[in-house]
Amino acid sequence: MRIIKAADIPASFYEYREIAESDTVRAIIDDVKRRGDEAVRFYTETFDLVKLSDLRVPESELEKGLAEITPELKKALELAAGNIRRFAEAQRKGLTDMSIETMPGVIAGQRVIPVERAGIYAPGGRFPLPSSVLMGVIPALAAGVKEVALFTPPRKDGTILPAIRAAALIAGCREVYRVGGVQAVAAMAYGTATIRPVQVIAGPGNRFVAAAKKQVYGAVGIDFIAGPSEVLIIADDSADPRVVAADLLAQAEHDPDASAILLTTSGKLAQAVAAEVERQLALLPTAGTARPSIEDNGLIVLCDSLDDAVTVANKKAPEHLELDIRDAEKLVPRLTNYGALFIGARSAEALGDYAAGPNHTLPTGGAARYTGGLSVLNFLKVVTTLSVTPDGLSAIGPVAVTLAQAEGLAAHAEAVTARLQV
């Protein structure tokens, strides 16, 4: 891995990693809007090399998924689902309806209302992710969404990975479609004869899925536009080079475009981690993906102090931020921009990926400067209410009339004046 000083970090290191617009993606979306199921089947055959008759997976096939996985995997999925569900339900309880009398007779309030239908995308491709099924479906159901539909690409034989089918049932979803890619996003957004449209689309995907989510945003809500995975680790001389290297490679094996970055105050640790990364790469079954990621995007940054590391981390706003330092808790209040924070040497980012409870679908490319990860919030609408008594109208009405007149909006002023004169 390259080792540089903090002062030599290029400006491009902090730039937002834009998801490019694509004429091909736009054309697929438009075709699905126009031809519906026919287009979905055409693009599934074109890109996934599968000719489908039924887009939806029957419940009997989902049930078989539970029988086709090992008891150990079933137990792991159930444990992870339990933790994710408890965390999501606690999040939901923290969001409540409320009202306040802003002045006598003027009662303003909010209602927290779930969307009626959500679409969850779970990747297939290089690494099918049953964990993403849990991370998407469970928060939607905890939010109170009545209908949750899961979309995932089929395998070459037209079936869905047993672990994904099992995860869907364990999460509580029985509406599953063997459709992936841009065509899945378009079908979720606009509907087909078989697939009813949703109000929110959530879940990770490749760059084509991300580009499609970007293009349908507005017609539907989305969680956010995610790019390649990222980890940034702040470590001092107390860190174990083997552990740090393993965490860097855990992100690098996701995608050749993933980025794995170490900020450290220790030159000795920097050298040891660089050597350990090479040692582990030589033995890693996923080195074909991890090595180009490390070579192209991996970086070790030598910082003069933890203060400098905090400055770099907050400016970078990484998807995953790990603290592998002494007294890690003391640094937490100063860190403000990250998708998820992992505090202390035992808090492996991989634990958050699977089973701890918080969501693993997180903002990338610097988007953590303005948004957090997938949660029940993505499936809820916080809407406002207003109720005014006669005394309240007398008190606030003239204020509204004055402001409307100042803006030159005569009908606005009349709408209030008419009420004041009743």
LINWO-V297198 format. One record per residue. N is the residue number from 0. RES is the residue in one letter. PSI is psi in whole degrees, -180 to 180 (999 if undefined). Layout:
n=N res=RES psi=PSI
n=N res=RES psi=PSI
This chain:
n=0 res=M psi=146
n=1 res=R psi=141
n=2 res=I psi=124
n=3 res=I psi=168
n=4 res=K psi=153
n=5 res=A psi=-36
n=6 res=A psi=-18
n=7 res=D psi=9
n=8 res=I psi=126
n=9 res=P psi=155
n=10 res=A psi=-32
n=11 res=S psi=-21
n=12 res=F psi=-31
n=13 res=Y psi=-2
n=14 res=E psi=146
n=15 res=Y psi=134
n=16 res=R psi=96
n=17 res=E psi=138
n=18 res=I psi=115
n=19 res=A psi=144
n=20 res=E psi=152
n=21 res=S psi=123
n=22 res=D psi=-34
n=23 res=T psi=-45
n=24 res=V psi=-44
n=25 res=R psi=-41
n=26 res=A psi=-40
n=27 res=I psi=-45
n=28 res=I psi=-47
n=29 res=D psi=-37
n=30 res=D psi=-40
n=31 res=V psi=-39
n=32 res=K psi=-37
n=33 res=R psi=-45
n=34 res=R psi=-6
n=35 res=G psi=-129
n=36 res=D psi=-38
n=37 res=E psi=-44
n=38 res=A psi=-40
n=39 res=V psi=-45
n=40 res=R psi=-40
n=41 res=F psi=-47
n=42 res=Y psi=-29
n=43 res=T psi=-40
n=44 res=E psi=-37
n=45 res=T psi=-46
n=46 res=F psi=-36
n=47 res=D psi=-6
n=48 res=L psi=36
n=49 res=V psi=129
n=50 res=K psi=112
n=51 res=L psi=143
n=52 res=S psi=-55
n=53 res=D psi=126
n=54 res=L psi=-36
n=55 res=R psi=141
n=56 res=V psi=123
n=57 res=P psi=153
n=58 res=E psi=-32
n=59 res=S psi=-35
n=60 res=E psi=-35
n=61 res=L psi=-45
n=62 res=E psi=-36
n=63 res=K psi=-29
n=64 res=G psi=-37
n=65 res=L psi=-35
n=66 res=A psi=-21
n=67 res=E psi=-10
n=68 res=I psi=163
n=69 res=T psi=155
n=70 res=P psi=-35
n=71 res=E psi=-43
n=72 res=L psi=-41
n=73 res=K psi=-45
n=74 res=K psi=-41
n=75 res=A psi=-43
n=76 res=L psi=-41
n=77 res=E psi=-41
n=78 res=L psi=-46
n=79 res=A psi=-44
n=80 res=A psi=-39
n=81 res=G psi=-45
n=82 res=N psi=-43
n=83 res=I psi=-41
n=84 res=R psi=-44
n=85 res=R psi=-42
n=86 res=F psi=-45
n=87 res=A psi=-40
n=88 res=E psi=-36
n=89 res=A psi=-39
n=90 res=Q psi=-45
n=91 res=R psi=-39
n=92 res=K psi=-24
n=93 res=G psi=-7
n=94 res=L psi=111
n=95 res=T psi=158
n=96 res=D psi=150
n=97 res=M psi=162
n=98 res=S psi=153
n=99 res=I psi=140
n=100 res=E psi=100
n=101 res=T psi=-28
n=102 res=M psi=163
n=103 res=P psi=122
n=104 res=G psi=0
n=105 res=V psi=106
n=106 res=I psi=111
n=107 res=A psi=144
n=108 res=G psi=177
n=109 res=Q psi=149
n=110 res=R psi=140
n=111 res=V psi=110
n=112 res=I psi=128
n=113 res=P psi=152
n=114 res=V psi=160
n=115 res=E psi=-32
n=116 res=R psi=133
n=117 res=A psi=147
n=118 res=G psi=130
n=119 res=I psi=130
n=120 res=Y psi=129
n=121 res=A psi=122
n=122 res=P psi=151
n=123 res=G psi=-113
n=124 res=G psi=-141
n=125 res=R psi=-44
n=126 res=F psi=94
n=127 res=P psi=140
n=128 res=L psi=89
n=129 res=P psi=-28
n=130 res=S psi=-33
n=131 res=S psi=-26
n=132 res=V psi=-50
n=133 res=L psi=-44
n=134 res=M psi=-25
n=135 res=G psi=-47
n=136 res=V psi=-46
n=137 res=I psi=-47
n=138 res=P psi=-35
n=139 res=A psi=-45
n=140 res=L psi=-39
n=141 res=A psi=-31
n=142 res=A psi=-20
n=143 res=G psi=12
n=144 res=V psi=130
n=145 res=K psi=-38
n=146 res=E psi=122
n=147 res=V psi=121
n=148 res=A psi=135
n=149 res=L psi=136
n=150 res=F psi=131
n=151 res=T psi=145
n=152 res=P psi=146
n=153 res=P psi=158
n=154 res=R psi=177
n=155 res=K psi=-27
n=156 res=D psi=6
n=157 res=G psi=-3
n=158 res=T psi=169
n=159 res=I psi=143
n=160 res=L psi=130
n=161 res=P psi=-39
n=162 res=A psi=-34
n=163 res=I psi=-40
n=164 res=R psi=-43
n=165 res=A psi=-42
n=166 res=A psi=-37
n=167 res=A psi=-46
n=168 res=L psi=-43
n=169 res=I psi=-36
n=170 res=A psi=-25
n=171 res=G psi=19
n=172 res=C psi=128
n=173 res=R psi=-1
n=174 res=E psi=99
n=175 res=V psi=135
n=176 res=Y psi=137
n=177 res=R psi=61
n=178 res=V psi=132
n=179 res=G psi=-173
n=180 res=G psi=-162
n=181 res=V psi=-38
n=182 res=Q psi=-32
n=183 res=A psi=-44
n=184 res=V psi=-44
n=185 res=A psi=-42
n=186 res=A psi=-39
n=187 res=M psi=-41
n=188 res=A psi=-41
n=189 res=Y psi=-14
n=190 res=G psi=159
n=191 res=T psi=-174
n=192 res=A psi=-33
n=193 res=T psi=-34
n=194 res=I psi=121
n=195 res=R psi=143
n=196 res=P psi=157
n=197 res=V psi=172
n=198 res=Q psi=-25
n=199 res=V psi=136
n=200 res=I psi=131
n=201 res=A psi=156
n=202 res=G psi=153
n=203 res=P psi=161
n=204 res=G psi=-180
n=205 res=N psi=-175
n=206 res=R psi=-26
n=207 res=F psi=-39
n=208 res=V psi=-43
n=209 res=A psi=-43
n=210 res=A psi=-37
n=211 res=A psi=-43
n=212 res=K psi=-40
n=213 res=K psi=-39
n=214 res=Q psi=-28
n=215 res=V psi=-7
n=216 res=Y psi=131
n=217 res=G psi=-52
n=218 res=A psi=-34
n=219 res=V psi=164
n=220 res=G psi=156
n=221 res=I psi=163
n=222 res=D psi=-60
n=223 res=F psi=175
n=224 res=I psi=107
n=225 res=A psi=142
n=226 res=G psi=-156
n=227 res=P psi=150
n=228 res=S psi=154
n=229 res=E psi=146
n=230 res=V psi=141
n=231 res=L psi=124
n=232 res=I psi=128
n=233 res=I psi=119
n=234 res=A psi=147
n=235 res=D psi=-168
n=236 res=D psi=-2
n=237 res=S psi=-10
n=238 res=A psi=151
n=239 res=D psi=118
n=240 res=P psi=-35
n=241 res=R psi=-43
n=242 res=V psi=-45
n=243 res=V psi=-45
n=244 res=A psi=-42
n=245 res=A psi=-40
n=246 res=D psi=-38
n=247 res=L psi=-44
n=248 res=L psi=-27
n=249 res=A psi=-30
n=250 res=Q psi=-40
n=251 res=A psi=-31
n=252 res=E psi=-9
n=253 res=H psi=-44
n=254 res=D psi=141
n=255 res=P psi=-22
n=256 res=D psi=-2
n=257 res=A psi=156
n=258 res=S psi=136
n=259 res=A psi=118
n=260 res=I psi=136
n=261 res=L psi=128
n=262 res=L psi=124
n=263 res=T psi=150
n=264 res=T psi=0
n=265 res=S psi=115
n=266 res=G psi=-36
n=267 res=K psi=-44
n=268 res=L psi=-40
n=269 res=A psi=-47
n=270 res=Q psi=-40
n=271 res=A psi=-40
n=272 res=V psi=-42
n=273 res=A psi=-43
n=274 res=A psi=-39
n=275 res=E psi=-36
n=276 res=V psi=-44
n=277 res=E psi=-41
n=278 res=R psi=-45
n=279 res=Q psi=-35
n=280 res=L psi=-36
n=281 res=A psi=-21
n=282 res=L psi=-5
n=283 res=L psi=124
n=284 res=P psi=-26
n=285 res=T psi=23
n=286 res=A psi=-27
n=287 res=G psi=-29
n=288 res=T psi=-44
n=289 res=A psi=-38
n=290 res=R psi=-50
n=291 res=P psi=-31
n=292 res=S psi=-48
n=293 res=I psi=-43
n=294 res=E psi=-37
n=295 res=D psi=-35
n=296 res=N psi=-8
n=297 res=G psi=146
n=298 res=L psi=138
n=299 res=I psi=124
n=300 res=V psi=122
n=301 res=L psi=120
n=302 res=C psi=144
n=303 res=D psi=-27
n=304 res=S psi=168
n=305 res=L psi=-28
n=306 res=D psi=-44
n=307 res=D psi=-39
n=308 res=A psi=-41
n=309 res=V psi=-43
n=310 res=T psi=-46
n=311 res=V psi=-45
n=312 res=A psi=-45
n=313 res=N psi=-35
n=314 res=K psi=-35
n=315 res=K psi=-37
n=316 res=A psi=65
n=317 res=P psi=161
n=318 res=E psi=-53
n=319 res=H psi=133
n=320 res=L psi=121
n=321 res=E psi=141
n=322 res=L psi=106
n=323 res=D psi=69
n=324 res=I psi=166
n=325 res=R psi=143
n=326 res=D psi=49
n=327 res=A psi=-34
n=328 res=E psi=-31
n=329 res=K psi=-24
n=330 res=L psi=-18
n=331 res=V psi=-48
n=332 res=P psi=-20
n=333 res=R psi=-9
n=334 res=L psi=124
n=335 res=T psi=-17
n=336 res=N psi=104
n=337 res=Y psi=157
n=338 res=G psi=-45
n=339 res=A psi=142
n=340 res=L psi=134
n=341 res=F psi=114
n=342 res=I psi=114
n=343 res=G psi=160
n=344 res=A psi=-28
n=345 res=R psi=-14
n=346 res=S psi=74
n=347 res=A psi=138
n=348 res=E psi=-32
n=349 res=A psi=-28
n=350 res=L psi=-40
n=351 res=G psi=-28
n=352 res=D psi=-29
n=353 res=Y psi=-53
n=354 res=A psi=-3
n=355 res=A psi=-31
n=356 res=G psi=-55
n=357 res=P psi=158
n=358 res=N psi=148
n=359 res=H psi=-3
n=360 res=T psi=108
n=361 res=L psi=157
n=362 res=P psi=144
n=363 res=T psi=176
n=364 res=G psi=19
n=365 res=G psi=-3
n=366 res=A psi=-16
n=367 res=A psi=-6
n=368 res=R psi=-22
n=369 res=Y psi=-3
n=370 res=T psi=157
n=371 res=G psi=-168
n=372 res=G psi=179
n=373 res=L psi=137
n=374 res=S psi=-178
n=375 res=V psi=-27
n=376 res=L psi=-33
n=377 res=N psi=-16
n=378 res=F psi=11
n=379 res=L psi=148
n=380 res=K psi=124
n=381 res=V psi=104
n=382 res=V psi=156
n=383 res=T psi=158
n=384 res=T psi=158
n=385 res=L psi=133
n=386 res=S psi=129
n=387 res=V psi=129
n=388 res=T psi=169
n=389 res=P psi=-44
n=390 res=D psi=-38
n=391 res=G psi=-41
n=392 res=L psi=-41
n=393 res=S psi=-34
n=394 res=A psi=-42
n=395 res=I psi=-23
n=396 res=G psi=-52
n=397 res=P psi=-32
n=398 res=V psi=-46
n=399 res=A psi=-40
n=400 res=V psi=-45
n=401 res=T psi=-45
n=402 res=L psi=-40
n=403 res=A psi=-43
n=404 res=Q psi=-38
n=405 res=A psi=-29
n=406 res=E psi=-3
n=407 res=G psi=22
n=408 res=L psi=85
n=409 res=A psi=-37
n=410 res=A psi=-35
n=411 res=H psi=-46
n=412 res=A psi=-43
n=413 res=E psi=-36
n=414 res=A psi=-33
n=415 res=V psi=-44
n=416 res=T psi=-41
n=417 res=A psi=-35
n=418 res=R psi=-37
n=419 res=L psi=-26
n=420 res=Q psi=-2
n=421 res=V psi=999
